[in-house]
Structure formats: structure tokens, C-alpha cells
């Protein structure tokens, strides 16, 4: 980063460390990007870490929501060329000015988190399509902006990014179910239509809630959602022949998505199986890195 001020270097270093600490499987994906895309990708992923963790690190949900609203305002300030004293904001400001990142995508990613945070503890999405939209708004947008930062304009790459983001987002929501259940968010990422189909839906005071009386029923619901994620991965890979070679490294998050899908399959889609917490997404770290390197070397995703 020659010619970059020491404060900006520190800001980018902070972004890299944040992604490494809290989004390790994607951190390794970003290391496979060409240098001209890496800086933007780390700044964008660091924002994603900030917004994804806002509700989890707050002692009160209202504080978490205030943090998300702060990011919403901060994006407006960045595009108005106002200085914001925050490492991730400083890195984002630099990336936006250099690459003309579309403001709408950044806003959409934060607004999706805000809408999710405003849901009540027992408010659950009505349909699986709602969760797919949430996955696209929070995950696919990161890929769109990384492609944009690399100067890649390809409809095929955008379509593939949409599918990879939806698959990745859905699978990570499934993986987060035990964590949210431990924090009294119950099973808020199993939508009503899926829960009803598998006997998980119950009425409590006129409100629908997901209750798990049978682990087998939960596994069946997870399998259905994971199958939708798998279909998105297949669609993304079906586009590979038309995706420009320079765009394929951006789509490497398809690899951790596949790893998580395979890990879920090995435990019969039981999201509470402790084996899912071992290593990286349920497999040894070295094996994960080899899978990622192999796909990167072959120009696959």
C-alpha cells in the first residue's frame, strides 16, 4: 500500500484482522484474490462482520440496533465525503472513492440487517423465499461489490454471485441455529412454510412459533433448506463456462458453502451435532485450505 497514509494502513490492517478473527473461512478465500481486489474485499467483508455481529455483541438489543442505524448513517456520510473516525469506515471510504462502489448495494446490506434486528424474538419469516432474499441482500451484495471493485462487468458473473451468496447465506443461517437458540432467539431462521411442513409450527397466544419436539423433524426441515442452498450452488456452477476467468476467484465462497453442506450431510443435517464446530466448518483446517487452494489453482468455485 505505497503512498497510503499510516492511519489508512492501520485501518486496512484492522479490517484484515477483523475478518480473520470472525470470518476465518472467508478470510482464506480473500487471500486467493488478485492484489488489486483484495483491499476492497477486506474492507467490504469487515463491514459485513461489523453488521453481522452488531446484535450479538450488544448487551441490549436496542444498542445493537442503534449500532446498525449508525452504520446506515455512516454510509451516507462516506458518500458525502465526510470523515468518520472508525477504522472500517475509513477503509470503506478509501475503497469507495477508488472503485466507485454502488451505494445502493452497501445500503441494502445494512438495511437487511436492520430489518432482521427489528424482528421480535418469536417473529419468523413466512417463506423460504424471504430468507433467500435476506441471504442475497447480506451476502451476494458483498460479491457484487467485489466484482465491481475488480472492474469486472459480466452478467454471468453477477448471476453466479447471486446464487453463491444465496447458498452461502442460507447455510450459515442454518449453522447459526444452535447459537441463536442459546440466546433465546429460538428457531427464528426456520420459516413458517418449512416449519409447518415438518410439524415444527405451534400457536402461542395467536402467534406462530417454531417448537422442536423431535430432533428428526428439525433435521428434515434443515435438509429441505440445505437442498435449496445446494440447488443455488449447482446453478452457480452451471454458469462457470460463461463466467470470465478473472471473476472466478471472487466466487470462491462457493467452496466453504460446499464444505458446510457436506459437513451437514455427514451429521444427517443435525445442526446441534458438535462435529460441526470442529476445525473449519466441520473439517480439519489443513483439509479446508487444501480444498480452497485446489479450487483456486484450477480456476473453479
N, C-alpha and C positions, 0 to 999 in steps of 0.2 A: 504494500500500500504506500508506494513512494509518493511524496507530495501531499500526504494526508496529515492533518494536524494530530498531535499526540492525543488530544481529547477524543477525536473521532476514531483513532486507532483503538483507544481504550473502549469506546462504545461498541465497535465491531467485535473486539475481543470478548466483551461481556455477552454479546449475542451468541457467539460461538459456544462459550462456556454454558450458557443457559440451555441451549439446545442439547448440548452434550449431557448435561445433568438430568434433564427432564423429558427428553425425546430422543433417547440414545439410538434407537433403530433408524430414525430418520437422520440423525446426525451422521451416521455412517453412509447413508445414501447421498447426503450433500457433499461428502468428501470426494465422491466419484464425479461430481460436476466439473466442467471446464472452469478454469480460474475466472473467466470473465462473467460467469453466472453465480459463482459461489458466494460472493459478498452479498448480493441481493437476496439470494436464497436463505442465507443465515439470518439476515435482518427480518425477512418475512416470517420465517419459522419461529424466531424469537418473539415476534408479536403474537403468533399463534399460541406459543407457550404461555405468554402473559395472560391472554384472554381465556384460554382453556383452564388455567389454574386459578383464575380470579375468585371463583366461588369456593374453591377448596381451601385456599389459604386464609380466607376471611373468617374471623371469629363469629361474625354475624352476617347472614345472607344479604342484609341491606348494605353492608360495607362492600361485599363482593360486587353487588350490582352498581354501587357508586363507582367502583374501580372500572367497570366495563363502560359506564357512561363517560368516565374521564377519558378513556381511550377513544371513544366516539368523538368527543370534542377535540382531542389531541390530533386526530387525523385532519379535521377541518383546519386546525391551526397550522399544521405542517404544510397543507396546500395553500395556505395564505402566507407562507414564508415567515411564520412566527417561530421564534426559538422556544423549544421545550426542553427543560433541563432533566432529561431522562435518557439513559444510555440507548435503549431500544428506539426511542423516539428520534434521537439524534442520528442513529444509523439509518432508520427508515427515511428520514428527511434527505439524507445524502443519496440514498438509493433512488428515491422518487425523483429527485432533481436530475440525476444522471440518466435514468431509464424511462422517465415519464410513465410511471406505473398508473394504471387506470384507478382513479379514486373510487369509482363505484364498486369495484371488487373488494377493496380494503374495507369500505363501509359495510358491504354486505356481510363480510366475515365477522365483523364485530357486532353488527345488529342481530345476526343469528344467535350469537352467544347471549346477547341481552334478552332476546325473546325467550330463550331457553331458561335463563336465570329467573325470569318473571313467572315462569310456570310454578304452580303450587307443588308441594311435595307429592301430592297424590294425583296431580293433573298429568295425564298421559296422552301422547299423540293418538289421534284417531286411526291413522292408517300408516302402513309401512312406507307409503309414498312420501308422507310428511318427514319421516326420518331420512329418506333418501335425499330430499331437498335440503335438510339440515346438513347432511354429510357433504353435499355439493357446495353449499354456502361456506362451510368452515374448512373443508379440505381441498376440494377441487380448485377453489379460488387461489389457494397457495400455488398450485401447479400452473394455473393460467398466468399468474403474475411472474412466476419464474421463467416461463416461456417468453413472456413479453420482455423481461429483463435481458434475455439472451438474444433478442431481436428476431425471434422465430415466429413467423406468421404462417400458420398451417391449420386449416380446418380439421384435417385428420388428427393432428396432434392435440388440438383443443377437445375434440370428441373423445379421444383416448384418455386425456387428462380428466375429463368429466367422469368417465367410467372408473378410472383408477381411484379418484377421490371418493366416489360413492362407495366403492368396495372397501377402501381403507377406513372411511368414516364409520360405516356400519359395523365392521369387525371390531374396531376399537371401542365402539359403544357397547358391544356385547362383552368385550373383555372387562369393561368398567363396571358391569352389573354388580359383582361382589363388593366392590369399593362403595358404590352408591347405596347398596343395601345396608352396609355397615354404618352409613351416615344418615339412615332413616329416609333415604330417597326411594326406598323400596325397589320396585322394578319399573321405574319410570321410563325406561327406554325400550320396553316391550309394548308396541302399540296395541290399541284396543282390538283391531281386527284380528291380529295374530293371537292375542291373549284369549279372545273369545273362542277361536277355533280349537284351541288346545286346553280348554277348561280351566283357564287361569283367571278369568274375569269374575269379579264378585261385586255386588252392590252394597255400599255402606252409606246409609243416610241419603239415598238417591244419587250418590256419586259412584262411578265405576272405579274399581281399584283392582290391581293385579295381586293376587294371592297365590303363593306356591304351596300347595298341599302335597304335590307329587313332584319329586325331582325329575322323574321321567317325562312328565308333561312339560316342565321347563326346558328340558333337553330337546324335546320335539319343537318347541317354539324357537329356540336358538338355532336349531337345524334349519328351520324354514327361513329365518333371517339370513343365516350364513349362506344358504343356497342362492339367495338374491345377490349377495355380495359376490359369490363365485360367478354368477352369470355376468356381472359387470366386468370382472376380470377377464372372462372369456371374450366379451365384446371388445375390450381394450386391446387384447392381443390379436384379435381378428383384424384390427386396423393396422397392425405393425408394418405390413408391407407398404402402406401409403404414408406412414409417419416418417418425416425426414430424420436421417441418422443423427443430426445434431440435437434433435428433440428427445431422443430415447433416454439419455441419462436423466432427464427431468422426470421421466415416468418410472424410474427405479423404485419408488414407493410401492409399486405393484409387488415387488419381491417380499417385503415384510408382510404385506397383506396376505400373500400366498402362504408364507410361513405360519402366520397366525391361523389361517384357515386349516392348514394341515395339522397344526397342534390341537385345534378344537376337534378335528376329526378323530385324532388319536385318543382323546379322552371322551369320545362319544358325545361331544357337544355339551359336556357338563362344565359350565363356566366357573363352578366352585372347586374344580379339581386343582389341587395345589401344584400339579405339574406345569400348569400354565404360567406360573410365576417364576419358574426356573430359567436361568440363563437369559436369553433374549427371545421374548415371545414364545417361550416354552422349549427352546433348543439351545445347545451349548453355544456360547459366544463365538468361538472359533468357527463352528459349523455355519453359523449365520453369516459371518464375514466372508467365508469361502463362497457361499451361495451368492452373496451380493457381488463379490469380485468376479465370479464366473459369468454372471448375467451382464455386468458392466463390460467385461472384456469381449463378450460375444455381441455386444450391441443389442441386447434383449431387455425386456422388462416383464 
